[in-house]
Amino acid sequence: MKTLILVLTLTLLLPVAVFATSGCLESAKVKKPNLSANTAGLYKANLVLAEVAILKDKNNADAIIWLGRRNAYLGNYKKAIKIYADGMKKHPNDARFYRHRGHRFISIRCFDDAISDFRKAVKLIEGKPDVVEPDGLPNARNIPTSTLQSNIWYHLGLAYYLKGEFKKAAEAYREGLLVSKNPDMLVAMTNWRYIAVRRSKGKVAAEKEVSRIADDLDIIENEAYYKLVKVYQGKLNADKLLKEISSDANNLSNASLGYGLGNWFLMNGGKEKAFEIFRLITGGDQWSSFGYIAAEAELNRQKNARK
């Protein structure tokens, strides 16, 4: 009994971050992003600035987060995850660390770990006001389009979706829509909410999800998702839109658009065409993009179903 009490006591004293990860972190294989020389140079310069900032104050929450983000943009996903874990020990009630670590768990395909982090983040933001989340990769207008809370729900829904838990994904996106206050976040959240509902409850239930999206939204960066929503609404033709990705899956927008179209064909009886698109996407170099990861998940489900 004394031994058991001692074990339990030591367990409670260990850092929260120790129990936030499974063995997936150690075993996960990582692919570096294919960056142009100019982009890689910019990212490395930004990382140096983040490293300088952390030297000035190693306990500063913002500095730790940016150090993690700058590492992740260069493909140092596991290092970023460990940086966020260190931040959690110093700032256990800061939801941002769980939000960002969860994102990078998705990047390396540790979906259960991601879900655990986002669920913790959900508890930490309960009853608190939402805040705009600064962009690490600014859009053309340099206007951030997402918030801490919308990102938490968005990524939680995605992690569930990638696992094939479509009902739970739909519930997360429902919550996410409540904090989606601009057109870009609205169409992104609606896209994933629609397909999660479609695959969990069917076509009729899903059609209600896209009925409120207007034709004249001012979209800054989520044009691919806006086009997909219009496909769901019957306002754009999926086959014609498919030509936009042709044989090139090597950019983020095409990976997102490609997966959405592939999934559309899959949901509407075009299984062969769908998996052709999924294979095209995973033959590209956008390994860490959500479109690529989703296409990969579909191919893995198909492979497992054949066993």
C-alpha positions as CSV (number, residue, x, y, z in Angstrom):
1,M,0.0,0.0,0.0
2,K,2.8,2.4,0.9
3,T,4.5,1.7,-2.5
4,L,1.2,2.4,-4.3
5,I,0.8,5.7,-2.4
6,L,4.4,6.7,-3.3
7,V,3.8,5.9,-7.0
8,L,0.6,7.9,-7.1
9,T,2.3,10.8,-5.3
10,L,5.2,10.9,-7.7
11,T,2.8,10.6,-10.6
12,L,0.9,13.7,-9.5
13,L,4.1,15.6,-9.2
14,L,5.3,14.9,-12.7
15,P,4.8,17.7,-15.3
16,V,1.5,17.6,-17.2
17,A,3.4,17.4,-20.5
18,V,4.8,14.0,-19.7
19,F,1.3,12.5,-19.9
20,A,0.2,14.5,-22.9
21,T,2.0,12.3,-25.4
22,S,2.1,8.6,-26.4
23,G,4.9,6.8,-28.1
24,C,3.9,8.2,-31.4
25,L,6.2,11.2,-31.0
26,E,9.3,9.1,-30.9
27,S,8.2,6.7,-33.7
28,A,6.7,9.2,-36.2
29,K,8.5,9.8,-39.4
30,V,8.9,13.4,-40.6
31,K,9.4,14.9,-44.0
32,K,10.9,18.4,-44.3
33,P,8.9,20.9,-46.4
34,N,10.2,21.6,-49.9
35,L,11.0,25.3,-49.6
36,S,12.4,27.7,-52.1
37,A,15.8,29.2,-51.3
38,N,14.2,32.6,-50.6
39,T,11.5,31.2,-48.4
40,A,14.0,29.0,-46.5
41,G,16.2,32.0,-46.0
42,L,13.4,34.1,-44.6
43,Y,12.3,31.3,-42.3
44,K,15.8,30.8,-41.0
45,A,16.2,34.5,-40.4
46,N,13.0,34.6,-38.4
47,L,14.1,31.6,-36.4
48,V,17.3,33.4,-35.4
49,L,15.2,36.3,-34.2
50,A,13.1,33.9,-32.2
51,E,16.2,32.4,-30.7
52,V,17.5,35.8,-29.7
53,A,14.1,36.6,-28.1
54,I,14.2,33.5,-26.0
55,L,17.7,34.2,-24.8
56,K,16.4,37.5,-23.4
57,D,13.6,35.9,-21.5
58,K,13.4,32.1,-21.5
59,N,10.2,32.1,-19.5
60,N,8.3,34.5,-21.7
61,A,5.2,32.7,-23.1
62,D,5.1,34.6,-26.4
63,A,8.8,34.0,-27.0
64,I,8.5,30.2,-26.4
65,I,5.5,30.0,-28.7
66,W,7.2,31.8,-31.5
67,L,10.3,29.7,-31.1
68,G,8.1,26.7,-31.6
69,R,6.3,28.1,-34.6
70,R,9.5,29.2,-36.3
71,N,11.0,25.8,-35.9
72,A,7.8,24.2,-37.3
73,Y,7.8,26.3,-40.4
74,L,11.2,24.8,-41.2
75,G,9.9,21.3,-40.7
76,N,11.4,20.8,-37.2
77,Y,8.1,19.5,-36.0
78,K,9.4,17.3,-33.2
79,K,11.6,20.0,-31.9
80,A,8.6,22.4,-31.9
81,I,6.5,19.9,-30.0
82,K,9.2,19.6,-27.3
83,I,9.4,23.4,-27.1
84,Y,5.7,23.6,-26.5
85,A,5.9,20.9,-23.9
86,D,8.5,22.9,-22.1
87,G,6.2,26.0,-22.3
88,M,3.4,24.0,-20.7
89,K,5.5,23.3,-17.6
90,K,6.1,27.1,-17.2
91,H,2.6,28.2,-18.3
92,P,0.2,25.2,-17.6
93,N,-2.9,27.3,-17.9
94,D,-2.0,28.9,-21.3
95,A,-4.2,27.2,-23.9
96,R,-1.9,28.4,-26.7
97,F,0.7,25.8,-26.0
98,Y,-1.8,23.0,-26.3
99,R,-3.3,24.5,-29.5
100,H,0.1,24.7,-31.2
101,R,1.4,21.4,-30.0
102,G,-1.8,19.8,-31.1
103,H,-1.4,21.3,-34.6
104,R,2.1,19.8,-34.9
105,F,0.9,16.4,-33.6
106,I,-1.4,16.5,-36.6
107,S,1.5,17.3,-38.8
108,I,3.4,14.2,-37.7
109,R,0.2,12.0,-37.7
110,C,-0.1,11.6,-34.0
111,F,-3.9,12.2,-34.0
112,D,-4.7,10.8,-30.6
113,D,-2.1,13.1,-29.0
114,A,-3.5,16.0,-30.9
115,I,-7.0,15.3,-29.7
116,S,-5.8,15.1,-26.1
117,D,-4.1,18.5,-26.4
118,F,-7.0,20.2,-28.1
119,R,-9.5,18.9,-25.5
120,K,-7.2,20.3,-22.8
121,A,-7.1,23.6,-24.7
122,V,-11.0,23.6,-24.8
123,K,-11.1,23.4,-21.0
124,L,-8.6,26.2,-20.6
125,I,-10.5,28.7,-22.9
126,E,-13.9,28.0,-21.2
127,G,-15.5,31.3,-20.2
128,K,-12.7,33.4,-21.6
129,P,-12.8,36.0,-24.3
130,D,-11.5,35.0,-27.7
131,V,-8.3,36.7,-29.1
132,V,-6.9,37.1,-32.6
133,E,-4.0,34.8,-33.3
134,P,-1.1,36.5,-35.1
135,D,-0.1,35.0,-38.4
136,G,3.4,33.4,-38.7
137,L,2.9,33.3,-42.5
138,P,1.0,36.6,-43.3
139,N,-1.5,36.6,-46.1
140,A,-1.5,39.1,-49.0
141,R,-3.3,41.8,-46.9
142,N,-1.4,41.0,-43.7
143,I,-4.7,40.6,-41.9
144,P,-5.0,37.6,-39.5
145,T,-8.1,35.7,-40.2
146,S,-8.2,33.3,-37.2
147,T,-8.5,33.4,-33.5
148,L,-7.2,31.2,-30.7
149,Q,-10.6,29.6,-30.1
150,S,-11.5,29.1,-33.7
151,N,-8.1,27.4,-34.3
152,I,-8.6,25.1,-31.3
153,W,-12.0,23.9,-32.5
154,Y,-10.9,23.8,-36.2
155,H,-7.9,21.6,-35.4
156,L,-9.8,19.4,-32.9
157,G,-12.4,18.7,-35.6
158,L,-9.7,17.9,-38.1
159,A,-7.9,15.5,-35.8
160,Y,-11.2,13.6,-35.3
161,Y,-12.0,13.7,-39.0
162,L,-8.6,12.3,-39.9
163,K,-9.3,9.4,-37.6
164,G,-12.6,8.8,-39.3
165,E,-14.6,9.9,-36.3
166,F,-16.9,12.1,-38.3
167,K,-19.6,12.6,-35.8
168,K,-17.1,14.0,-33.2
169,A,-15.5,16.1,-36.0
170,A,-18.9,17.6,-36.9
171,E,-19.6,18.5,-33.2
172,A,-16.2,20.2,-33.0
173,Y,-16.9,22.2,-36.1
174,R,-20.3,23.2,-34.8
175,E,-18.6,24.8,-31.9
176,G,-16.0,26.3,-34.2
177,L,-18.6,28.1,-36.2
178,L,-19.8,29.9,-33.1
179,V,-16.4,31.7,-33.0
180,S,-15.9,32.1,-36.7
181,K,-16.4,35.8,-37.1
182,N,-14.9,36.5,-40.6
183,P,-15.5,35.1,-44.1
184,D,-12.3,33.2,-44.3
185,M,-12.8,31.3,-41.0
186,L,-16.5,30.8,-41.8
187,V,-15.9,29.1,-45.2
188,A,-13.0,27.0,-43.8
189,M,-15.1,25.8,-40.8
190,T,-18.2,25.3,-43.0
191,N,-16.2,23.1,-45.5
192,W,-15.1,20.7,-42.8
193,R,-18.4,20.8,-41.0
194,Y,-20.3,20.0,-44.2
195,I,-18.2,16.9,-45.1
196,A,-18.1,15.7,-41.5
197,V,-21.9,15.9,-41.3
198,R,-22.3,14.4,-44.7
199,R,-20.2,11.4,-43.7
200,S,-21.9,11.0,-40.4
201,K,-25.5,12.0,-40.9
202,G,-26.0,12.0,-44.7
203,K,-26.7,14.4,-47.6
204,V,-29.9,16.0,-46.4
205,A,-28.4,17.0,-43.0
206,A,-25.3,18.3,-44.6
207,E,-27.0,20.6,-47.1
208,K,-28.3,22.8,-44.3
209,E,-24.7,23.5,-43.4
210,V,-23.9,25.4,-46.6
211,S,-27.2,27.2,-47.1
212,R,-26.1,30.3,-45.2
213,I,-22.9,30.9,-47.2
214,A,-23.4,33.9,-49.6
215,D,-21.9,34.4,-53.1
216,D,-20.2,37.7,-52.4
217,L,-17.9,37.0,-49.4
218,D,-14.7,38.9,-49.2
219,I,-12.2,36.0,-49.0
220,I,-8.5,36.8,-48.2
221,E,-6.8,33.4,-48.1
222,N,-9.3,30.5,-48.1
223,E,-10.4,30.7,-51.7
224,A,-10.1,26.9,-52.1
225,Y,-12.5,26.3,-49.3
226,Y,-14.9,28.9,-50.7
227,K,-14.9,27.1,-54.1
228,L,-15.6,23.8,-52.4
229,V,-18.5,25.2,-50.5
230,K,-19.9,26.4,-53.8
231,V,-19.5,22.8,-55.2
232,Y,-21.6,21.6,-52.2
233,Q,-24.2,24.2,-53.0
234,G,-24.4,23.1,-56.6
235,K,-23.0,26.5,-57.9
236,L,-19.7,25.2,-59.2
237,N,-19.1,22.0,-61.2
238,A,-16.7,19.6,-59.6
239,D,-15.3,18.2,-62.8
240,K,-14.5,21.6,-64.2
241,L,-12.9,22.7,-60.9
242,L,-10.8,19.5,-61.0
243,K,-9.0,20.9,-64.0
244,E,-7.5,23.6,-61.8
245,I,-5.3,21.1,-60.1
246,S,-4.5,19.2,-63.3
247,S,-1.3,17.2,-62.6
248,D,0.1,19.6,-60.1
249,A,-0.5,18.9,-56.4
250,N,2.6,20.8,-55.3
251,N,1.0,23.8,-53.6
252,L,-1.1,24.2,-50.5
253,S,-4.2,25.5,-52.2
254,N,-4.2,22.6,-54.7
255,A,-3.8,20.0,-52.0
256,S,-6.8,21.4,-50.1
257,L,-8.9,21.8,-53.2
258,G,-7.8,18.4,-54.5
259,Y,-8.8,16.6,-51.3
260,G,-12.1,18.4,-51.2
261,L,-12.9,17.4,-54.8
262,G,-11.7,13.9,-54.2
263,N,-13.9,13.6,-51.1
264,W,-16.8,15.0,-53.1
265,F,-16.5,12.3,-55.7
266,L,-16.1,9.7,-52.9
267,M,-19.3,10.9,-51.3
268,N,-21.2,10.8,-54.6
269,G,-20.3,7.4,-55.9
270,G,-17.1,8.3,-57.7
271,K,-14.8,6.1,-55.7
272,E,-12.3,5.4,-58.5
273,K,-11.9,9.0,-59.4
274,A,-11.6,10.0,-55.8
275,F,-8.8,7.7,-55.0
276,E,-7.0,8.7,-58.2
277,I,-7.1,12.3,-56.9
278,F,-5.9,11.1,-53.4
279,R,-2.9,9.4,-55.0
280,L,-2.1,12.5,-57.1
281,I,-2.1,14.6,-53.9
282,T,0.1,12.2,-52.0
283,G,2.5,12.1,-54.9
284,G,3.1,15.8,-54.4
285,D,5.4,17.5,-51.9
286,Q,2.9,19.1,-49.5
287,W,3.4,16.4,-46.9
288,S,2.4,18.6,-43.9
289,S,-0.7,20.2,-45.5
290,F,-4.1,19.2,-44.3
291,G,-5.2,18.3,-47.8
292,Y,-2.3,15.9,-48.1
293,I,-2.8,14.4,-44.7
294,A,-6.6,13.9,-45.3
295,A,-5.9,12.2,-48.7
296,E,-3.3,10.0,-47.0
297,A,-5.8,9.1,-44.4
298,E,-8.3,8.0,-47.0
299,L,-5.8,5.8,-48.7
300,N,-4.8,4.3,-45.4
301,R,-8.5,3.5,-44.7
302,Q,-8.9,1.9,-48.0
303,K,-5.7,-0.2,-47.5
304,N,-6.8,-1.3,-44.0
305,A,-10.3,-2.2,-45.3
306,R,-8.7,-4.6,-47.8
307,K,-6.8,-6.5,-45.1
